[in-house]
């Protein structure tokens, strides 16, 4: 057994670059797990700067880099302020209104369900229906109490909000302005021969950059189109539901199915089984179809080559570790793991073969 382990270590960790990459991955994972909450503004700033780097690269072809960085940065600040001052208050108001109307919705839902025992007495009883309604009412009541009692007057929340609102834009600006210098500074600590790291970086830069930026654009487009459609059809809580539909594209295969429930439920309580409900559901499924068959192929020119089972496992694993951020970056992280696994043995074997020659 010791001989097998020793042979494995000699094969995969005898190379200086492989050993350094192994420690970098372990240190990165440890840093995120132990200091992820404290360094969250830094991580968020790196992600935002990474998303906007493509726009800076395109604009600087025509104007100086400093000017292009300033233009993209001010566009980011304007979008952030618009989101905080226009979108979020409207969404919060709709969320509070929704929970205030929850008792009425539960009563309507109860009336609809109580009809089932009359038509299907062998499948469900009235007692089972009332138990189901009681459980649902309890959970919704807890959620409603959290929404209504949550207050930004808490000193802790105010301090955290100020840190994010002030610190994140500042960090984003410096990452955009001096990102290349920071990368060059970090590269000095790496070995001169880093073929494996270069191979992994090329694959990750092509796939993750395409995925993260494309996914951010997809969220904005799907959310905006959903809001326009919902508002045009007169659906209640249009802004809240549109954000849910937009964010749902982050979770492949599952998000669209899950968000269909609140959209259909609110439409059903508002209109019943009428023509308005049918028009809304048709429009909603058209949005989902266009997203999956038109928008995704256009945005993701370089598809992430992962099996659907791997994607679902990655979403569940990283989502349980890091919540929403883990879900969003589940596919890039899975791609990173795949790139390391593919590059590690092949590069080491190539180097060993060249040394033997």
N, C-alpha and C positions, 0 to 999 in steps of 0.2 A: 504493500500500500504506500509506504513512504517513498519507494522507488518511483511509483507512478506519479505521486505528487511532485517529487523532485524533477522528474522529466517534464511534467506539465509547466512547472515554474520556469525551468530552463528554456523551454520552447517559447513561451509567451511573455515572460517578464525578464529575460536576460538582456534584451535590447534596452539601451538607455532611454530612448524615446518612448518605448512601450511602458517602461516602468514609470516614467514621468507622467505619461497620459493617465495611467492607472491611478496615481496619487492625486492628480488634478481632478479626476472624476469623483473620487472618494471625498476629497476636500470640498468640492463644489456641492455635493450632496449633503455633507455634514453642515456646511455653511447655511444652506437653505433650510434644513431641518431645525437647526439650533438658533439661527439668527434671522430666519425668514421674516418674522414679524417686525423686528427692529429695522431691518434693511429693506422693508417693503417699498418705501419711496424710491430707493435707488433702483430696485428691480423694475418697478413700474416705469421709471424714467428711461431706463435702458430699452425697455420694450417700446415705449412711445417714440423714442429717438430712432430706433431701428425701423419702425413703421414709416417714419417720415424721411428716412435717409434716401429712399428712392426718388422722392419728389425733389430733394436737394440736388441729387446727382443729375436729374434731368434739367433743372433750371440753371445750374451753374455752367451748362454748355453755352448759354447765351449771355450770362451776366457773371460778375465776380462771385466767388463762393460766399464771401461774407454777406453780400446782399441777398443771395439766394437763401442762406441760413436764416437771416432776419425775416424775409418774406414768409417762409414756411413756419417759423416760430410764431410770428404774429397771427398767422392763420390758425395755428393750433390754439393759441390763447383766446382768440375770438370764438372759436368753436367750443372751447371749454366753458367760457363765460355764458354763451348762449345756452349750453346744455344745463348749467347750474341755475341760471336765472329764468329760463323760459320753460325748458322741458321738465326738469325735476319738480318744480312746484306744481305743475299741472298733473304729473303722474302721481305725486303724493296726495294731492286733493282727490283724485279719482280713486286711489287705493283706500283712503279713509271713507269715502262715500260708499264704495263697494262693501266694506265691512259693516257699515251702518245699515245697509240694505240686506245683509246676510239673513236676518231672521225672516224677512218676507220671502226670500228665495227658498229658504228651507221649508217654509209652509207650502209654497207652490210645489216644490219637489216632493214633499210628503203626500200631497194630494194626488200627484201623478203616480207615485209608487203604490199607494193604497189601492189603486185600481187593479194592480197586477194579481193579488190573491183572488180576486173575483173571477178573473179569466184563467188563471193558472194555479188553482189551489194545490195541485200535487207538487209543484215546484217550489213555491214560496208561500209562507204564511204571513198574516198580518203582524204577528209578534216579531218575526224576523225583520220585517220592513221597519218597524218602530225601533228595534235595536240598532239597525243600520243607520237610521236617521239620528238616533241619539248619539252614536259615536261620531258621526260627521258633524253634528252640531257642537259637540264638545271640542273637537279639534279646531273648528272654525272660530269658536268663541275664544280659545286660547290665542289663536293668531290675531284675531281682532283686538284683543286686549293689549297684545304686544304693539300693534300698530298705533293704537290710540294713546298708549302711555309712553311711547318712545318720544323723547324730547331732546332737542339740540341745546337745551339750557344746561345740560350737564357739562361741567368744566372739562372733564376728560374728553368728551366728544368734540367740544369746541377746539381744544388744543390739537387733537388729532386731525380735525378738519383743516385747521390753519396750517399745520405742518404739510399736509398733502397739497393744499391749494397754493401755498407759497413755495415750498421746497421742490416739488415735482417740476413745475415750469422752469425754475432756475437750473436744475440738474439737466433737464431736457435740452436747454439752450447750450450748456457746456458740452454735453455729449455730442450734439450736432456739430458744434464749432470745432471741438478738439478731439473728436472720436478717433481720427486716424493717428494723432499723436499719442493718445492713450494706448491704442493697440500696438504701436511701435514700441512704446515703453514696456508693455507686457511681453512683447516678443523677445526682448533682450534677455529675459530669464529662461527662454526656451533653448534647447540645443540647436546648433546651426543646421544639422541634418534632421529635418522633421518631415520626412516623406509621408509617414502615416497621418500625422496631424494635418498636413496639407491636403491629403486625399479626403479625409473626413470633412475638413472645412469646405472644400469645393462642393462636395455633395450636399452638405448641410446648407451652405449659402444659397445653392440653387433651389433646394426644396423648401427649407424653412422660410426663407424670405418670400418665396412665392406663396406659401401657405398662409403665413401670418398676415401679410399685407392683403392677400386676396380675401381671407376670412373677415378682416376688419371692414373691407369695402362691401363684402356680401352682407354683413350685419347692417350697415348703414342703408344699403339699397333696399333690402327686404323689409327692414323696419319702416323706412320712409314710404315705400309703396303701400305697405299694409296700412299705415296710418291714413294715407290719402283715401284708400278704398273704404276703410272702416268709417272714416268721417263722412265720406260722400254718401254711404248707405245709411248713415244715422245711427250706427252702433254705439251703445253706451261704453264708456271707458276705452275709447279708441286709442288714446296715447298709451295707456297701460298695456293693453293687449298688443299694440304694435311693437312695443319694446320687448315683450315676451316672445313674439314671433321672430323678431330680429335676433335676439339672443339664442333662440332655439336652434339656429343653424350651427352653433358651436358644437352641439352633440350630434354626431352623425347617426342616422337611422332611428334615433330615439327621440330627439328634440321635437321634430315635426309632429310625431304622433302624440307626444305629451301635451304640446301647446294647443292641439286641436280640441282638447277637452274643455278648457276654459272659454275658448272662442265660441264653440258650439253651445256650451252651457249658458253663457250670458245672452247669446242671440236667442236661444230657446226661451229663456225667462222673459226676454224683452218682447218677442213677437209671437212666440208659440210656433206651431207647425204651419206657418203661413208662407206666402210667396217671398216675403222679405228674408225669412230664414233661408230659403232655398237659394235666393240670389247671393246672399252672403257666403254660404258654404261653397257655391260654385266659384265665386270670385276668389275665395281663400284657397281652394284646391288648384285654381289656375295659377295663383302666385307660387304655390309650392311646386307645381309642375314646371313653370318657367325657371324657377330657381334651380331645380335639379337638372333640367335638360338644356338650358340656355346659359344662365348666368354662371353656374359652376364651371362648365367647360371653357367659357371665355376667360374667367379669372384665373383658373388653375391650369395654366398652359403646361406646367411640368407636374404631372400628377404624383402624389405620394404613393409609392408602390407598396402598399401594406394590405394584407388580407383583412377582410371585414371582421373576422374573429379577433385579430390582433388589435384592431382599432377599438372594438368594444371593451376588450380586456384593459387596454391602456386608459380608456376613459374611466372605467371603474376604479382602476388602481390609483392613478394620479388624482382623480377626483376625490377619492377618500383621503389622500394625503394632504392635498392643498386646496380643496374646495373648488370654487369657480375657476381660479387661475389654473388649477391642475386639469380641469376639464378642457379649458381653452388650449392649453399647451400639451395635451395628451398626445396628439398626433406628432407634433414636432419632437417631443421627447422620445416617443417610440421610434421615430425616424433616426434620431441620434443614436439610440441603442443599436438599431439595425446597422447603421453606418459603421459604428465601432466594431461590431461583430464581424461585418464583412471585410473591413479594412485590416483589422488586427492580424489575423493569421496570414492573409495573402501578402501583405507588405513585408512582414517578418520573413516569410519564406523566400520572397524575391531578394531581400537583402542577403539572406544566408546563401542563396544560390550564387549571387554575384561574388560574395566573399570566397566561395569554394572555387570559382573560376579563376 
